[in-house]
Amino acid sequence: MKCPYCKTDQDRVVDSRASDGGFSIRRRRECGVCGRRFTTYEKVEQEVRIRVMKKDGTRVPYDRHRLLEGLHKACHKRPVSEESILAIVREIEDEILANYDQEVPTTFLGERVMQKLRQIDQVAYVRFASVYREFKDVSEFVDEIQPMLQQTKEPPKP
C-alpha cells in the first residue's frame, strides 16, 4: 500500500477491525518513511451482481447509492441519524442476499424501505410512501396515514 503523503510503500498495519457489518476490513496504517498514519478499507467484491427488476420490466444493476439517496430525501430535516440510514441499507442488502440470487423486484425494495422507515420516523415513511406509491391526491395520503392515526388513538394496553 502506498502512503498517500510521501508515496512510498513501506508501511505497517497498526490496527485492523471488521467494518460495515463484517463485509469490509478497516486497517490503520503507519508509513515507515514519513511516520504519518492513514486508513484503508478492504471490501469483499460480490461475484454475482444483483439486478433490480423495475415495475416496467426493465432490469438495472443494483445501486446502493440510489437507495441511500431515496432514504436521505425521505429523512431530510428529520431526527434520523446517518447511522440509522446506513443500518437500514445494510439490513435491506442482507435480506436481498439471503432471498434473491440474481434479481430483486423493486416492490421488495420499496416495501422493505417503507417497513423500516415506519418503525423509526412516520413522517419520513409518509414522504417515501408518497413517492413510491405515486399518490395522486390528498385522499391517498389520508388512506396511508389512517392506520397510524388509529394506533395513536388506541389507549395503551396494560
N, C-alpha and C positions, 0 to 999 in steps of 0.2 A: 504494500500500500504506500503510495507516495504522500509525503507530507504536503498539505495544501499551502503551507507557508514557505518552506525552503525547497520543495520539490524533490527531496531525497527519499529513498525508500528504505531507510534504516530506522524503523520504528519498532516499538514493542507494545504488546497489549497489556494495559494496566487493569482493566476490568471488563468482564463480559456478563451479559444477562439477557434473558428472554424478553422480548418486547412484542407488542401488537398481538397479544393473546397467544404467544408461542409460535407465531408464523414468521418472526424475524429475530435476529440477534443483534443487540446493541453492544458495540465494542468501544471502549475508551482507550485511546492510543496515545503514546508519547513518542515524539521524534527523538532519535538518538543524536542528531546533529544540532538542532536548534533548541531542543528541550520543550517545545510547545506541545500542548495537548489538543487532540481533536477526536471527534466521534464519528464512527462509521456504522452502517447498518447492513446486515446481510439478510436478504429476503428470499424465501422459497418461491421459485418460479413455477407456476402451475403448468403441468404438461397439457392438460385438457383446457382449452379456452371455452368458457361458458358463453353462450349466446343468449340474447334476450329475444323472445318472440313477442312482437308488438301486436296491438289489437288489430291492425290492418293486415297481419300475416307476414310482414317483413321481419327479417332477423338481423340483429345488430350485435356486435360484441358487447359483453357486459362492461360497463364503465362505472367504476366506483365513484369517480368524480361527479357524475350525473346524479347519483343517489345522494351524495353529500350536498350537492347544490340544492336539490329539492328540499332536503331537511333544513338547510340553512335558511332558505326562503320562508319556509313554514314557521321556523323558530325565531325569525328576525324580531328583535326588541322584546323577546320573551325571556323569562328567567330559566333558560335551558342552557346548561354548560356545554362547552365543546366536547368535554369528556363523555357526556350523555349522548351527544350526537354520534360520536365515534363508536360508542358502545352499541348503539342501535345498528349502525352499519356492520360492525363485526358480527353481531348476533344474526342479522339477516344473511350475511355471507356464509356463516356457519350452517344455517338452515339450507341455503342453496346447495352447498357442497354435500350436505347429508341427504338431500331429497332429489337432486337432479344431477344427471350425468353430463349432458351437453347443452340442453336448452331449458331455460326457465321462462314461464309466461309473465308478462308484465302484470297480470292480475295478481299473481303470487306476490310480486314485489310491492305493488301498491297496497294490497290488503295487509301485508306484514308491517309496512311503514305506518299505516293508519292505526293498526292494533298497538304498536309500540308508542306512538305519539299520544294516543288516547290515555295511556297509563301515566305519562309524565306531564302533559300540558294539553288541556282541552282546546284552548284557542289555536295552538299550533295544529292540533288534529283537525279542527274545522277548516283552517286555512288550506291544509294539504288536501283534505277531502273535497273541498270546493273545486280545486283544480283537477284532481284525479278523476272525480266523478262528473266533471263538467256541468256544474249546476247552471241552470238556465235562468232561474228566478229565485226570489226570496223564499217562496214556499218550499223549495227543495232544501234550503238552509234550515228552515224550521223543522222539516221532517227529519233531518240529520241530527239536530240538536235535541229534539223532543225526548228521546230515551235518556239523555244525560240529565235533562231537567227533571224527569221523573225520579231519577236516582237521588238527586239532591233534596227533593221534597219529601221523600220517604223518611220517617223517623228511624233513628238507629235502632237496630235490634239488640236486646240485652244478651 
